[in-house]
Amino acid sequence: MTDKSEILADLAAVIESRKNSSSKNSYVATLFNKGRKKIAQKVGEEAVELVIAAAHNDREEAISESADLLFHMLVLWSDMNIKAEDVYGELRSREGLSGIEEKKSRGEFLDGL
């Protein structure tokens, strides 16, 4: 049985292994063949579906849509040659910062939070 902490790494490895597979046999290959815009669109669709599930207080649907979002995000990362370690490093660089101060430093502070 896979350790919970390895699930995303295992999924990322499967995505990498199917990147150049036949589109006839692999949804992942189909996404890569359609290109980054389509992959990004799928990430957006899954994010919106998660938001809708949350707004409807549908826990089970939110879990399902979260899994879909993570999957498509990993496909996008693969296409963009982003490794989980890159994202972990970014998160680590923000550790100890106030979220408000961090957003201000990037010019992203939103009024009304």
Secondary structure, DSSP 8 states (H G I E B T S, - for coil): ---GGGHHHHHHHHHHHHTTS-TTT-HHHHHHHH-HHHHHHHHHHHHHHHHHHHHTT-HHHHHHHHHHHHHHHHHHHHHTT--HHHHHHHHHHHTTS-HHHHHHHTT---TT-
